């Protein structure tokens, strides 16, 4: 990443594509978790006798008083088949997950269209996690949020060892 010099300004237009491939491992720390009783999850996951919109409503009510782990939300997510409801599970759980660095693993459970819908509803910046930044990015530099993400990736690339940004193109070049 020696190509990016001090004083280099991020362009305000154009499409930048890059593959960010390395970040430092996070420090292991203690974190308390609040796990909802399994019977509440049974109410949400159970598919018999109730339609999906009732299950989503139950999950929303539970989320008003409980916190979740990504593993628990993954089980709930996988119990829904409808794309809109799978995205809704992610929206409901977004601010209620105690191991929030793992939220990216939930995104990997979504198909392409679901991921795009989640991105539209939560915003690209809210889905970006500098601890879990390894991914392929296609950034529209006319959007300030995408420029912010580029700025963060360049910062990470500057402080991380090795070559971090691969296959980088700007406007297809």
C-alpha positions as CSV (number, residue, x, y, z in Angstrom):
1,X,0.0,0.0,0.0
2,X,3.0,2.2,-0.5
3,X,1.1,3.9,-3.4
4,X,-1.0,5.8,-0.9
5,X,1.1,8.8,0.3
6,X,0.4,11.3,3.1
7,X,-1.8,14.0,1.8
8,X,-3.5,11.7,-0.8
9,X,-7.2,12.7,-1.0
10,X,-10.0,10.3,-1.5
11,X,-11.8,11.1,-4.7
12,X,-15.4,12.2,-4.6
13,X,-16.6,10.2,-7.6
14,X,-15.9,7.0,-9.3
15,X,-16.1,3.3,-8.4
16,X,-13.3,1.8,-6.4
17,X,-13.1,-2.0,-6.1
18,X,-10.7,-3.7,-3.8
19,X,-10.1,-6.9,-1.8
20,X,-9.1,-6.2,1.8
21,X,-7.4,-9.3,3.0
22,X,-5.8,-8.8,6.5
23,X,-6.5,-7.4,9.9
24,X,-5.1,-7.9,13.3
25,X,-6.9,-10.3,15.6
26,X,-8.9,-8.7,18.3
27,X,-7.8,-8.9,21.9
28,X,-9.6,-11.5,23.9
29,X,-11.6,-9.9,26.6
30,X,-14.3,-10.8,29.1
31,X,-17.8,-10.0,28.1
32,X,-21.0,-10.7,30.0
33,X,-23.9,-12.2,28.1
34,X,-27.6,-12.3,28.8
35,X,-29.1,-15.4,27.3
36,X,-32.8,-15.6,26.9
37,X,-34.5,-18.7,28.3
38,X,-34.7,-21.4,25.7
39,X,-38.5,-21.5,25.9
40,X,-38.7,-18.0,24.4
41,X,-36.6,-19.2,21.5
42,X,-38.8,-22.2,21.1
43,X,-41.7,-19.7,20.6
44,X,-39.9,-18.0,17.8
45,X,-38.2,-21.0,16.1
46,X,-41.2,-23.3,16.3
47,X,-42.8,-23.3,12.8
48,X,-45.9,-25.3,13.5
49,X,-49.2,-23.7,14.4
50,X,-48.2,-20.1,13.7
51,X,-47.5,-18.0,10.7
52,X,-44.1,-16.3,10.2
53,X,-45.4,-12.7,10.9
54,X,-46.6,-13.8,14.3
55,X,-43.2,-15.4,15.0
56,X,-41.4,-12.1,13.9
57,X,-43.7,-10.2,16.3
58,X,-42.8,-12.5,19.1
59,X,-39.1,-12.1,18.4
60,X,-39.5,-8.3,18.4
61,X,-41.2,-8.4,21.8
62,X,-38.5,-10.7,23.2
63,X,-35.8,-8.4,21.8
64,X,-37.3,-5.5,23.8
65,X,-36.1,-7.2,27.1
66,X,-33.4,-9.7,26.1
67,X,-30.0,-9.8,24.5
68,X,-28.8,-12.4,22.1
69,X,-25.7,-14.1,20.8
70,X,-25.0,-14.5,17.1
71,X,-25.4,-18.2,17.4
72,X,-28.9,-17.8,18.8
73,X,-29.9,-15.3,16.1
74,X,-28.5,-17.7,13.5
75,X,-30.9,-20.4,14.7
76,X,-33.8,-18.0,14.5
77,X,-32.7,-16.7,11.1
78,X,-32.5,-20.2,9.7
79,X,-36.0,-21.0,10.8
80,X,-37.4,-18.4,8.3
81,X,-37.7,-19.0,4.6
82,X,-39.1,-15.6,3.4
83,X,-36.4,-13.2,2.4
84,X,-38.1,-10.1,3.9
85,X,-38.5,-11.8,7.3
86,X,-34.9,-13.1,7.3
87,X,-33.8,-9.5,6.9
88,X,-36.2,-8.4,9.6
89,X,-34.6,-10.9,12.0
90,X,-31.2,-9.2,11.4
91,X,-32.7,-5.7,11.8
92,X,-34.4,-6.7,15.1
93,X,-31.3,-8.4,16.4
94,X,-28.8,-5.8,15.2
95,X,-28.6,-3.7,18.4
96,X,-29.3,-6.6,20.7
97,X,-26.3,-8.8,20.0
98,X,-23.7,-9.1,22.7
99,X,-21.0,-10.6,20.5
100,X,-21.5,-7.9,17.8
101,X,-18.2,-8.7,16.0
102,X,-19.9,-11.9,14.9
103,X,-22.7,-10.1,13.2
104,X,-20.8,-10.5,9.9
105,X,-21.3,-14.3,10.3
106,X,-25.1,-13.7,10.2
107,X,-24.7,-11.7,7.0
108,X,-23.0,-14.7,5.4
109,X,-26.2,-16.7,6.1
110,X,-28.1,-14.3,3.8
111,X,-28.4,-14.7,0.1
112,X,-27.3,-11.9,-2.2
113,X,-30.6,-10.1,-2.5
114,X,-31.2,-10.4,1.3
115,X,-27.7,-8.9,1.9
116,X,-28.5,-6.0,-0.4
117,X,-31.8,-5.4,1.4
118,X,-30.1,-5.5,4.8
119,X,-27.5,-3.1,3.5
120,X,-30.2,-0.7,2.2
121,X,-32.1,-0.8,5.5
122,X,-29.1,-0.6,8.0
123,X,-26.7,1.3,5.8
124,X,-23.3,0.2,4.5
125,X,-21.5,2.0,7.4
126,X,-23.5,0.2,10.1
127,X,-22.5,-3.2,8.5
128,X,-18.8,-2.3,8.3
129,X,-16.7,-3.6,11.2
130,X,-13.1,-2.7,11.2
131,X,-12.2,-5.7,13.3
132,X,-13.8,-8.0,10.7
133,X,-12.9,-5.9,7.6
134,X,-11.6,-8.7,5.4
135,X,-14.0,-8.7,2.5
136,X,-14.4,-7.6,-1.1
137,X,-15.6,-4.0,-1.5
138,X,-17.2,-2.1,-4.3
139,X,-17.3,1.5,-3.1
140,X,-19.2,4.3,-4.9
141,X,-17.0,7.3,-4.0
142,X,-19.9,9.7,-4.7
143,X,-21.4,8.5,-1.4
144,X,-19.8,9.8,1.8
145,X,-20.4,6.6,3.6
146,X,-18.5,4.6,1.0
147,X,-15.7,7.2,1.2
148,X,-15.6,6.8,5.0
149,X,-15.2,3.0,4.6
150,X,-12.4,3.6,2.1
151,X,-10.7,5.9,4.6
152,X,-11.0,3.2,7.3
153,X,-9.6,0.5,5.0
154,X,-6.7,2.7,4.0
155,X,-6.0,3.4,7.7
156,X,-6.1,-0.4,8.5
157,X,-3.8,-1.1,5.5
158,X,-1.3,1.5,6.8
159,X,-1.1,0.0,10.3
160,X,-1.4,-3.7,9.5
161,X,1.7,-5.6,8.3
162,X,2.0,-6.9,4.8
163,X,0.1,-6.2,1.6
164,X,-3.6,-5.8,2.5
165,X,-5.3,-4.3,-0.5
166,X,-5.3,-6.6,-3.5
167,X,-6.9,-6.4,-7.0
168,X,-7.7,-2.7,-6.5
169,X,-9.3,-0.9,-9.5
170,X,-10.6,2.6,-9.9
171,X,-13.3,3.2,-12.5
172,X,-12.4,-0.2,-14.0
173,X,-8.7,0.6,-14.4
